[in-house]
Amino acid sequence: MSTTSPKPRSNPETIPSGSGLIVDHRDRILHEQAAALEHRQRNLLEQTSIRNSARLRIRIWEQLHQMGLPLEHDHRLIPVIAAQTDLSVEQVSGEQMRRAMQETTKP
């Protein structure tokens, strides 16, 4: 009768997975999260940069918030968008009008 000793338990951080070690997976996720945060921070700076046009600043705002510029000129978000893009309400309204004109001239 042979007795086999139980195998020692592996450290969960060194258990191989399909795409590498769990530690590698965790590191990759942390790296991706850090890169996403850096990208967001850069976009927040670009959203208010005077080097960028009102059109670009509003587009960056739309991407960050995953929503479009409201169509109504008196929408309650217009002052919020103006403040967060460091634009005037008139500049945001101007972009609304430009987009409305662009839509009406499409064939």
N, C-alpha and C positions, 0 to 999 in steps of 0.2 A: 504494500500500500504506500503510494507516494503522496506526500503532502506538498502542495504548492503554496508558497507564501503569497499573500495578496499583493498585487502590484501597488506600488506607492501611487497615491493620487497626484495627478499633475497640477501644477500651478495653473489656474484658469487663464492667467495672462500669457501663458506660453502654449496654449492649446492651438494647434494649427487649424485654420479654417480654410474654406475654399479659396479665398483670395489672400491668404497670408495669415500672419499671427493676429490674434485679437488686439494686441497692443498696436500693431501697425494700423489696424482698422480704426482704433480709437484716435491714434495720432492723425490719421488722414481726416477724420471727422473734425477734430479740433482745428486742424490747419484750414479746412474748408470753411468752418465757422469764422475763424479769424479773418480769412480773405473776404468773406461776405460782409463782415462788419467794417473792414477797411474800405471796401467798395461803397458801402452805404455812407460812411463818413465823408468820403471824397465827393459823392454825389450831393450830400448836404451842403458842402462848401461850394460846389459848382452851382447849386440852386440859387445862391445869393451873390455869386461873383459878378462884379460889374463888367468883367470881360465878356460875359455871355449876354446875348440878346434876350429880350423878354420872351420871345418865342421859345428859345432853348431852355431858359429857366423854368418856364411853365411845363415844357415837355419833361424835364427832369422831375419836377414835382409830381406830374402824372405817373411817371414810372415808379417813383418812391411810394406813392400812395395807391398805386394800381387802380386808378380811376381817371376818367377823362375830365377835361375842363367842362363845367356845367354850361349848357347852352343859354339859359336864362340870364339876362344881364343883371337882374337883381337877386340872383341866387345867394343864399346866406354864406356859401363857401368863398365867394369872390373876395371879400375882405381878408379871409383867412389865407387864401392863396397869395394875395398881394403881400401880406405880412411875411409869410414864410419864404417868399421868393425875393423879398426886399424890393418889390415893385409897387407902383401906385395902383389904386383901384382902376384908374383910367387906363393904365398900361395893360392890365389884365382884360379890361373891357375891350380895348383895342384889338387884342389877340382873339377875343371872342368874335368880334366883327370881321376880322380878317378871315377866320375860319368859316364864318357864315357866308361870306362873299365867295370864298373858294368853293363851297358846296353848291352855291347857286350857279356857278359858271361851269360846273362839270357837265359834260355832254350826257 
